[in-house]
Amino acid sequence: MNQPLIRLTGISAAYDQKKVLENVNLEIAEKDFLGVIGPNGGGKTTLMKIILGLLKPTSGHIQFFEDGKEVDEIAMGYLPQYNRIDKKFPISVYEVVLSGLNKQKSLFRSFTKAQHEEVRRIIARMGLEGLEQRAIGQLSGGQLQRALLGRALVSNPKVVILDEPNTYIDKRFEARLYSLLEEINKERAIVLVSHDIGTILQNVKSVACVNGTLDYHPDTEVSAEWLETHFECPIELLGHGNLPHRILKCHHHEE
Ligand SMILES: Nc1ncnc2c1ncn2[C@@H]1O[C@H](COP(=O)(O)OP(=O)(O)OP(=O)(O)O)[C@@H](O)[C@H]1O
């Protein structure tokens, strides 16, 4: 078992009076690949916001570790949901990737030569060479996704959090995304939020189902019963092996 990286203990969260998460416990280890699934409105994005420090939990605490020792924070990269991106924002691919280093830049200094070199290296790794000066609004979904993934990776984070990355691309490009993620996972942990249970189970190492509470599965050998219990919806299996599925008549989750 790898060393722990992030530990959530007894986390609850709410917006105004509305409870969204209750008593969530979770440990993410170094080089983990955790898939986060769950019904709409179950609290997946809220959980990501808590891990990223963007939302304060109403109770519970979060700890970070480096080489087994507790630290105040760790470097994290984040790929937001597609619909959260302002595609009209006048910013180039190069600037987007560079902005991933904002936190590491001293306030009154410009970026160093080494930082610019790292941006160029990441752009090449993401297959975006030649597109450095292109505005993000003029990229394909896949190119935009890779530019934002580059931004998430450029600071060399211990963990990358991806919220619904498959909404940027159509099915044809999914295999390319997952082989890129497999490469990335050799160096750092990945937390991947997705609705696509079948694809998740084929690619991740462990699974968490978030539906107000969190149920953790240490591997991907989940049963249809486990999924149905935690989704609280009947799930029809369309085959065997990696659980191709269809969620049936999912009951309404209060918005
Ligand atoms: N900023 C906010 N203010 C008020 N309520 C919110 C806010 N963000 C989310 N919610 C509500 O909190 C609940 C959980 O939302 P969240 O986005 O975490 O769920 P999710 O599992 O990521 O959903 P989805 O799968 O639809 O993306 C939902 O009922 C949502 O309407």
PDBQT file of the ligand as one rigid body, heavy atoms in Angstrom, charges set to zero:
ROOT
HETATM    1  N1  LIG A 301     -23.025  26.818  -5.013  1.00  0.00    +0.000 N 
HETATM    2  C1  LIG A 301     -24.103  26.110  -4.651  1.00  0.00    +0.000 A 
HETATM    3  N2  LIG A 301     -25.100  26.677  -3.949  1.00  0.00    +0.000 NA
HETATM    4  C2  LIG A 301     -26.201  25.982  -3.564  1.00  0.00    +0.000 A 
HETATM    5  N3  LIG A 301     -26.383  24.664  -3.829  1.00  0.00    +0.000 NA
HETATM    6  C3  LIG A 301     -25.416  24.044  -4.531  1.00  0.00    +0.000 A 
HETATM    7  C4  LIG A 301     -24.238  24.729  -4.980  1.00  0.00    +0.000 A 
HETATM    8  N4  LIG A 301     -23.444  23.841  -5.640  1.00  0.00    +0.000 NA
HETATM    9  C5  LIG A 301     -24.110  22.667  -5.614  1.00  0.00    +0.000 A 
HETATM   10  N5  LIG A 301     -25.287  22.787  -4.952  1.00  0.00    +0.000 N 
HETATM   11  C6  LIG A 301     -26.252  21.694  -4.704  1.00  0.00    +0.000 C 
HETATM   12  O1  LIG A 301     -25.590  20.702  -3.940  1.00  0.00    +0.000 OA
HETATM   13  C7  LIG A 301     -25.949  19.385  -4.386  1.00  0.00    +0.000 C 
HETATM   14  C8  LIG A 301     -24.697  18.622  -4.770  1.00  0.00    +0.000 C 
HETATM   15  O2  LIG A 301     -24.121  19.236  -5.896  1.00  0.00    +0.000 OA
HETATM   16  P1  LIG A 301     -22.807  18.698  -6.591  1.00  0.00    +0.000 P 
HETATM   17  O3  LIG A 301     -22.518  19.595  -7.766  1.00  0.00    +0.000 OA
HETATM   18  O4  LIG A 301     -21.739  18.523  -5.580  1.00  0.00    +0.000 OA
HETATM   19  O5  LIG A 301     -23.279  17.244  -7.080  1.00  0.00    +0.000 OA
HETATM   20  P2  LIG A 301     -22.666  16.291  -8.178  1.00  0.00    +0.000 P 
HETATM   21  O6  LIG A 301     -22.716  14.907  -7.619  1.00  0.00    +0.000 OA
HETATM   22  O7  LIG A 301     -21.329  16.791  -8.617  1.00  0.00    +0.000 OA
HETATM   23  O8  LIG A 301     -23.727  16.440  -9.341  1.00  0.00    +0.000 OA
HETATM   24  P3  LIG A 301     -23.598  16.223 -10.932  1.00  0.00    +0.000 P 
HETATM   25  O9  LIG A 301     -23.366  14.768 -11.128  1.00  0.00    +0.000 OA
HETATM   26  O10 LIG A 301     -24.950  16.643 -11.427  1.00  0.00    +0.000 OA
HETATM   27  O11 LIG A 301     -22.471  17.094 -11.424  1.00  0.00    +0.000 OA
HETATM   28  C9  LIG A 301     -26.938  19.594  -5.528  1.00  0.00    +0.000 C 
HETATM   29  O12 LIG A 301     -28.236  19.465  -5.016  1.00  0.00    +0.000 OA
HETATM   30  C10 LIG A 301     -26.666  21.015  -5.992  1.00  0.00    +0.000 C 
HETATM   31  O13 LIG A 301     -27.829  21.606  -6.533  1.00  0.00    +0.000 OA
ENDROOT
TORSDOF 0
